[in-house]
Every structure is written in structure tokens, then in C-alpha cells.
Amino acid sequence: MSSIRGKLIFVTTNMPARMLRLLTLLQSRREWTGAELAERLEVTGRTVRRDIERLRELGYPVEGTTGTSGGYRLASGRNLPPLVLDDDEAVAVAAGLLTAAGGSVSGIEETSVRALAKLEQVLPARLRQQVAAVAGATVPVFLRGGPRAEPATLAVLATACRDHELLSFEYTGRDGTPSSRRVEPHHLVTVYGRWYLIAYDPDRDGWRTFRADRLAHPSPTHRRFTPRELPAPDAATYLARTLTSAPYRYTAELTVHAAAPVVSGRLGKLVAQIPGRVDAADSGTCTVRLGGDDLDLVAQHLMAVTALGHPFTLDQATPELRDHVHTLTGRLHTATAPPGS
């Protein structure tokens, strides 16, 4: 059965449905006990053991341990084993590859194109049509020239988050100060073309956010931990709060004479995704706070507020930001002036 190694298997094959469900479970988590698998599959432990042996015969490197805490896990092998994807998962993977070529992961452009070509070769016709529809309706927008995370680093971080495994790495702070960290990884989140690791740092007794592009030599410790409750409804909300309260190098505060929901809706992803950036002063006025370490990016956000068409005042701004906006305004005035004026 070695001829099937390295291929994708969809749920429409003639493999028994229970075997596919078992394989899907093994691929979704680091380790399962026999009892857990039997409960999920609604079979006996003996049936689970027999199905595990059949998977091994098909070339899947399933490891098992004995004893009361024994279990099974899909280990790394010398060859890429067949991967089970249902219809929704296959379309999701293809859509991700479509947008990855210009994304924020270093060196992924060519790799994503090759992977997508291989995936499309084995996609059923009905799924190829769905992927084509996604491709035709999607226009990805990326921040060019920004920091990019290494694929290998993201893979280690994501695995440690999934398996609740303590992680050690070297980190360079915003001020360039290096440090060694040993944390409990919780979530990996991407926003504005950057990747962030949200983790609990026991040495500092608190939650921390780490930029993946500033992180080096991530190494799993093979020590498990019990996940703590995140001090926010979800990882995205926590990251948004962290980014909002960060001490940015360039900042601005504006009073806009329009209702906060109107401003938030018009600004869209530039500002409104971060809670606290748009605060209602009254029913017809709101305060917009901008911040960042990239002078051009903050200036772009400020220009976006200008483009709303509502009256506003610039109450506070970093001197460098004011000078930069004046320079940009002068260039715009020169570029749009009538010929010969």
C-alpha cells in the first residue's frame, strides 16, 4: 500500500467511514487515549486497536503506549502519509494558498503556488469550481515591505499552542533589548500582515504578546501545561486590547464630528477592528486615537479619517507625525496643481 503515500484522500474514497473518522481524529490532536477514541467512534476498544493496525498497514506511523494512561498518536515518519480532508477543509486549504503568495510569511510565495497546483490536481470537479469562485471574487491586500515571519517558526508556535507544550525562545523587544523566554503558548494570531504569539510568561507572572518576526530559535520543551483562562473573550480581542494600549512611537488623537458607529463603519479595518480606537464622546461626536511605530502607516490612517468627509480637529499628535503629514500634504498639493500654476 506504499503507493498511496504522500497523497490526499477525500471522504469519497472506498475506505470505511469509521477508518476515515479515526484518521481525522488522530490528525486533529497530538494524542488520544483508546477510551476517548472508542467513545468518539462509538465502538469497543478492541475495534479501535484493530483499526489502528489497519492504518499502520496503510503506511500511517501510529504510535501507541501501554498502561492505564496509554494512548495513540500520529507520529512523524520518513514519508508524508495520506492526508484526509473533507470538502470544506479542502476548499479552505486552497483558499489559504491562493492568498498566501503575497502574504506575511517569508519565502512562502513559490511554495504556496506549488502546493496549490498539487492540490488542484486531485480536487474533485465540484470543489475545483468552488475554489475558482473564491479566486475570482477575492482581492487580497497586503502590507508590502513589512517584517515577515519564518514558516518554520510559525509551525513550531502553532504546534506548541495546539499541544499545550511549554515553549522556549529568544526574543528581541521593540527597543532592541534581547531576552530569553519560557512561556505557555496560547494562540497564534495574525493582524495587519503581522503574526503575534499570545502566551503566559510564568517568569514574569503575566500574559504577554510576542511578534513572531522578532522571535528566534523556538524550541518545545516536551513539558505539558494546563491552559490558563485568557483575560479576554477570545485571542483576537486580547490582541486588539494589547495593541491599543501599547506605547507607540507615533500617536494622534482627533475629535470627529460624527457618531462613533458611523466613523467605525467607514474606517473599517484601518481602525475599527481595534476596540477603544474610536470612542463616543456624545451622540454626534467621537474621539479617534491612532498609533504605531511606522510613520507612514499612521499618516495613512490619519488621511483615511480626512477622507471620511466629516469635520474634525487634530487635538494631539507626535511632532514627527505633524511634520510628515505637512510634507505629504505639500506633495499632494504640488501633484494636483494645474499645469503652469
Helices and strands as residue ranges (DSSP letters): G 2-4, E 8-10, H 17-28, E 32-33, H 34-41, H 45-57, E 62-64, E 71-74, E 83-85, H 87-100, H 108-122, H 125-137, H 151-163, E 165-172, E 178-191, E 194-201, E 206-211, G 212-214, E 215-224, H 235-245, E 250-256, H 260-267, G 268-270, E 278-282, E 285-292, H 295-306, E 312-317, H 319-336
